[in-house]
Amino acid sequence: MTEQLKDFWFGFITYGPFTSPGSYWVFIDAAVTTVFLFFILRFFNTIKGWRYIGSLTLVVVILIISSLFNLDALRLVLQILLIAHVIGLPVLFRSDWSQLLSPKETEIQKPLLGKAPIVIISLILGLILTIFSSGVNTKTAEFPQEIPIQLANLADGVSGDVGSQNTVKVIIRAPKDVWASLSADQFSASIDTAKRDQGTFDLPVLVSSKLSSVEILRTNPSKIIVSLQPVIKKTVTVGVKVTGKPANNLIADVSTSTPEKVEITGAKSVVNDINSVTAVIDVEGESTSPITKKVTLSALDSAGQTIPGIKISPTEVEVKVPLITSGSQKAVGISPDFSGTPAIGYWVSSISINPPVVLVTGSREIINDTTFLKTASINVNGLSANKTLKVNLVVPNGITLVDSTNSSVSVTVIISNIQSTKQITPQIEYSGLSSNLKVTSINPTSVAAVVRAQSSILNSLKESDVKLKLNLSSYQSAGTYTVNIISSDFVLIEGVSLTSFLPSAISVTLNNK
């Protein structure tokens, strides 16, 4: 009962009872039920009738409660009472039955309620009964799995891209016994691109279910931006990636593929950024040289994930991996490969790589010439804050990682504001001045200081934000003195540093008060 009430609340209160065309039958059901209830309540519209309805309702409610809590004796008594109510109906209301069958012979009792209250009560009860009965055996909720989106009716020579929003979530209504067996492959989500050529379009997502008992109420999102681009072809090289560790202290030497180049087909914006495809071959436990296998090609991004929407021809190549006796191991550094530029006013101030070095092995000739490994391209375009990401290492042919299970490193990119300098005239203040002396003049009358800070700070920097405090505690009598200025005499606000200042000394004239 508790779960039924939860489903009732979640389904009809959160999403509404009329969120799909099928729900209009619920409205018709409620209307017909209301009409029947009106005639029933009008028949019982006397003091005696309302007492009978109240008594019958009380018996039914307590009977349901006794069934839920397994109160068998109470349930038996209530069942007898319910039967007595039904059997006693024509006896208790014999005069009303007579009026119904022979209205001329018997005078009907005076109604307790008017027609308007009866209509309102019938309407409320009709809606409650209809909605509750619809929600008892069904569940309305968001399906927990995401549905992959397919593009339908693409024109010849056109490829579609939905970006990162390649799945959709749905709110459905289905029988409770069906919910437990539902899976994502029982739904299909598509975007109809018919009669559309190249361009960017905001198109609706159409979701359907293979089960007739499942009703789609809502999709999230309901529309997705689709980019339709021309399909182009491009010839790219095949790169071989060797994984696993051969047996008997062997390592993989320079690997080759046949053919060395293949043709890729896909959306123009995607294909233009691909320069190679990858053949991944596993040599774990192999001891016979050379290893020759048919390997399926993949177009991979910098994170090692497959780039969707790319067709490769041929789909397979023959990879040949010679095995040689392992040479010496060598620790080499990591060289990050950056692309793009940070946001305006920012720059890459430093980077941190973990681990900073990796162990590699290979033939002595190749090992001796290897001092570092590059990473896959790290895009810093538009960055204005620090970012940490995991990046794959680019392992050249003939080089093998000693720890082949860890072929990536963590790179932290530190982004800082570009700093500028500004000349400013600080306010001069005095400390340690004797109480019977006063400063009457200084020469020169001001000091020029050059400070450094981020552009955003310098733009709002005022002269009052920089102060020069001269210590005059050493001068206890009137006269003219030369006071040396040092960097620590300057008081700066946070984020501002002192670059230089002129002059380095100032003449101060003191007189008695």
N, C-alpha and C positions, 0 to 999 in steps of 0.2 A: 504493500500500500504506500509506504514512504517513497519508494522508487517511482511509483506511478505518479504521485503528486509532484515529485521533482521534475519528471519528464513533462508533465502537464504545464508546470510553471515555465520551464525552460523553452518548451516548444511554442506555446500559445501566447505567453506574455512577452518573451524576448522577440520572437519573429512574427507574432500575430497569427490569427486563425485563417486569414485569407491572403496568403503570400504566394499562391499559385492558382492556375485555372481550375484545378481539381477541387480546390477548397470551396468553389461556388456550390458544389453539391452539399457541402456542410451547411451553407446558408439556406438552401432549399429544405434540407432536413430539419433545420431549426424552425423554419416558418411553418412547415406542416405539423411538427410537434407542438408548436405554440397554439395552433388552431384546435388540435385535439384536447390539449390541456384546458383551453378556454371552455369548451363544452362540458368537460368533466367537472371543472371547478364550479361552473354555473349550476350544474345539477346538485352539487353538494353545498351550495351557497346559503346555508342556514346555520344557526348555532349548533344544532345537532350534527350537521355535515362537517363543519370545521373541527368539531371535537373528534369526530370519527377519523378524519384525515390526520389530525395531530396524533391520535392514539396509534393509528396504523404506521405513521412515520417513525414514532418512537420505538415501536416493536421492531421495525426493519433495521433501524440504526443499531439498537442493542443486539439484534441477531447477528449483524455483521461484526460487531466488536467481539462478541462471544466466539465467533468462528475464528477470528484472528488470534485470539489468546487461548484457543482450545478449551473453552469452558463448556464441556459437553452437557452437563445437567441443565445449565441455564439455556443453552441452545435448544434443548429438547422442549423445555417449557415455552420458549418463545415461538418455536415452530407450531406448537399447539395453539398458542394465542393468535398466530398469523392465520392459521386455518379457521379458527373461530371468527376472526374478523371477516374473512372472505365468505364463510357460510352464513354468517349473521347479517351480511349486507342487505339482502332482500327483505329479511325480517325486520331489521332496524328501520329501514326506509320503505316500509310497505305502502304507506300513503303516497310517497313520492313515485314509487313504481306504478301505482294505480293511476296517478295523475299523468305519468308518461304514456301509459298504455290506453287509458280512458280519461282524457282530460276533462270531459264534461261531467264525470261522476264525482270527482274528488277535488277539493280546493287545495291548491298548492300553498305551502308555507311562505311567509314573507321573507324575501332575500335579506341576508345579513350585510352584504357588500354591494355597491353599485357596479355598473358594467365597467367603468374605467379602471377601478382597482383590480377587477378580475383580469382585464386585458394586460395590465402591467405585471401582475403576478405570473400570468401564463407566459408572457414574453421572457421574464427573468428565468423562470424554471425551464422553459424550452431551451434557452441559450446554455444554461448550466448543464442540462442533461446531454445536449448535443455535443458540446465541446468536451465534456468529461468522457463521454462514451467514445468519442473519436480519439482521445488521448490515452485511454486505458491500454489499448492493444498496440499502439504505435509509439514511436520515439522520434522526436524532432530535435536534431542537434547538428553540429558541424562534424563532418566526416574527418577523422584524425589524420588520414593520409593525404598527401598532395597528388593531384592528377596531372600527369605530363601533358603539355599542349602540343598539338600537331597542326601544321598549316595545311589547309585543304585548297584545292583548285588553283595551285600556283600556275601562272602563265609560263609558256615555254621560254627558256632562257632567263628565267627570273628566280632568284633565291630569296627566301625570307629569313629575317632574324628578329627574335623577340627579346634579345638582350638577356639580362639575368632573370627576368620574370618569365621563366619557361614552365612554370607549374601554376595550378590554380587550386583553391580550396572551395569546397561546396557545403552548403547546408541542405540536408535532406530530411525527408520524412519516410519512414519505413516501418513495417511490422517488427516488433522486438525480437522475434525468433530469427528474422533475416539479418538484423544488425550484427550478430555474432559471427556470421560467415562472410561479411562484406570485405572486399579487397579492392585495391586501386585499379586492378586490371578489369574490373567489372564496370568501370566508367570510361568514357572517352571525352576528351576536351579538344575542341577544334576551333580554328579561326578561319572563316571563309574569305579567301582573297580573290574570289572570282571577279573578273572585269576590272582588275586593278593591275597597273603596270608598275614602273619604278616610282619610288617615293616613300614617304612616311605617313602611316595611317593609324588612327585610333579606332580599333575594330572590336566588336563584341566577341566574347568567348561563349561558345555553345557547348554545353555539357549534357550528355545523355547517359542513361544507365542501361545495361543489358537486361536488367531485371524489371519487369513491368510493375512490380509491387513497390519499387523505390521511386520516390517523387523528388525531383530536383526543385528546391525552393529558391535558392539564391547562390550566386557564384561570387568569389572574392579573389581577385578583382573581377568586375563584370566586363571591363574593357582593358585592352593591352595595346601599347604602341608597337606597331610592326613596321620594320624597315624592309622594303622590297628593293633589291639591288640586282644588277645584271650579273649573270653567272659568267665567270672567266676561267680560262685554263692557264696553267703555269707549270713549267718543268723545274723540278727541284732535286737536290741531291739527297741521297740516302745516308743517314748517319747510323752507325751500329753502336748499340749500348749493350755492353756485356755485364751480366749479373751473375752472382754465385761464385764459388771458389772451386777450381778444379782439384783433383786428387793428386797425391804424390808430389807435393811441393811444386806443381806446375802453375803457370800463369798464362793468361791470354796475351798473344802477341798482336800485331797490327791486323785488324779484321777487315774483310772486304765483302761487298755485296754484288750480286749479279741480278739485274742491271744496277749500275751505280746511280742512275737518275730515273725518276718516275714523273708522271703527270698528275697534278692535283686539279680538282674542279670544285668551285664553291663561290660564295658571295665575293664580290670584288674587294670590299674593304677588309675581309678576312684573309683572302688569298694573298693580297699584296704584302701582308706582314709575315708570311711563312716562307722561309728560305730552305728548309729541309724537313724531311720526315724521318721517323725513327724506327729502326728494327731492333727490338729488344730480344736478346738471346740469352738463355740461362745455361751456364756451363758448370753448375753445381755437381761436384763428384765425377766429372768427366776426366778420362785419362788417355783417351785415344786421340792423336793429332793427325790431321786437322779435324775439327768438328764442322760438319756441313749440315745445315738444317734449312727448311723452308720456314720463313718467319713472316707473320702478318705485320704490315706497316701501320703506323699510327702518326697522326699529326698532334704533337704535344705542345702545351704552353710552357711558360717558365716554371710553373709549379708542378709540372709533370702530369697535368690533367689533359685528357683528350679534348681537342677542339671540335665541337659539334658542327655538322653541316658540311664536312669536307669529304669528298670522294677521291680515292687514290687509285690510279691505274698504272701498273697492275697492283692488286691488293697485297701480293706476297712477293718476296725476293728470296734468293738463295744466299745465305750468309755462310761465310767460311772463316773459321776462327782457328789459327794455328796455336798450339800449346807449346811453350818452351819452359825450360827449367828456370825457376825464379832467380833473378839477380838480387842485388842488395836492396834493402828497403831505404826509403828516404823520406824525411819530413819536409814538406813543401808548404809554402804560405798560400793564402787565399787572396785573390785579387777580385774585388767586386766590380761588376760591369754595370755602370749607371746609364740610364737613358732619360731624356726629358729634363726639364728645369723646374726648380721649386717656384712657388708663388712669388709674385713681385715683392721685393723687399726682404726676401729670405734666401739663405744659401745653406749648403750642406757643410756644416762646421766640423763634423767628425763622424766616424763610423766605428762600430764595434762588431767584431766577428767572433762567434763562438761555435766550434773551436777555432782558434786562430791558425792552426796548422793541421794537416792530415798526413797520414802515412800512405805512401804509394810504393808500388813495386813494378818492375818491368825489366826489359833487357838493359844491360849496363849502358849501352849507347844512348838509349832514350832517357834513362834515369839521370844520367850525367847532364843532359841538356834541359832537364825540367827543374825549374826553380819555384814555380807557383802554378796553381790551378785557377782558372777563371770561374766566376759564377754565371748562372743564367742572368739575363738582363733584368735589372732592378729599376722599375719605373718610378722616378721621383717627381714626375710632372705635377705641378700645382700643389705640392706639399707645403704646409705651413706649420706642421707640428711633427714631433718625433714619431717614428714608426719602426716597429720590429716585425720582421717577416722571415719565413723559412724559404731558402732559395736553394735550388739544386746546383750541384757542381757540374761543370762541363769537363768531363774526363776524356782527354785525347786518346786516339787509337794507339794501342801499345802500352798504355798505362792502366794499371789496375789499383783500385783502392784496397788496402789491406783489410779494412773493415767495410766489406761490400754492402753490409746491411744499412750503413749510414752514409748516404750519398748526398746529403744536404747539410747546410750550415744555417745558423741563425744570425741574421744581419740586423743590427740596430742603427738606423740612420738618424743622426742628431741634426735637427733643423734649427737655425738661429736667425735672428734679425740681422740684416746688414747694418753695421755700425758706421756712423759718420762723425765728423768733428765739427766743432763750432767755437768761435772766439767769443768770449763773454767778459764783461767788466764786473768782477765780484764786489759786493759791498764790503767795506773795510771796517772791522770792529777792533776794539782794544781790550786787552785783559791785563790784570796786574798793575794797573796805573795807580800811583800814589794818590791818596785822597786830597792832598794839597796841591796837586798839579793838574794841568789840563793841556790837551793837544791843541795847539793854535794853528799849525800848518804841517803839510806833508809835501814832499817833492820826490818824484812826480805825484800828481794828485790822484792818479789811478793806476791800477795794475791790469794788464791784459792776460787772460788765462785761456788756454785752448783745452776744451774738454771733449771726451768721446762718449757716445751713447748710441742706443738704437734710435733710428730716425723718428719713431713715434714719440720718444722721450724728448729728443732735441727740439722737436717742433713746438713743444709746449714749455720748454725750459725758460725761466725768467732769471734776470740778474739777481734777484733776491734769493734764488734757490742755491746760489754759490756765494759763500762768504770767505773772507780772508781775515783771520783773527791774529793780530800782532801782539806778542807778549812783551809788555813794557815794564815788567816787575824789576828789571835790573837797573832802571833809571829812576833815581830818588831825588834828583834836583833839576832845576830848570836848565835848559840848554838845547842844543841841536845834536841829535844822535843819528847814526847810521844803523838801521835795523835790517839784518839779513832775513830773507824770506825762504822758507823751506816748504816742501810739499805737504808736510803734516799740518801746516798752518791753514790749509784750505779745508773748509767744511762743505761736503757735497751731498746731494740727496742720493737715495738708492738708485743704482743703475747708471750712475754717471761716474766716470773716472777722469783724472787729471792727466793730460798729455804733456803740456809745457806751460810756462808762464814767463813774463817779462815785466819789469826788471827783476833781478835776483836780490836787490836790496833797495831800501827806501829811506829817505831822510825825514826824520820826525822832529819837530820843534815843540819843546815843552815849556810852559810858563807857569808861574805861580798863580793860584786862583786869587 
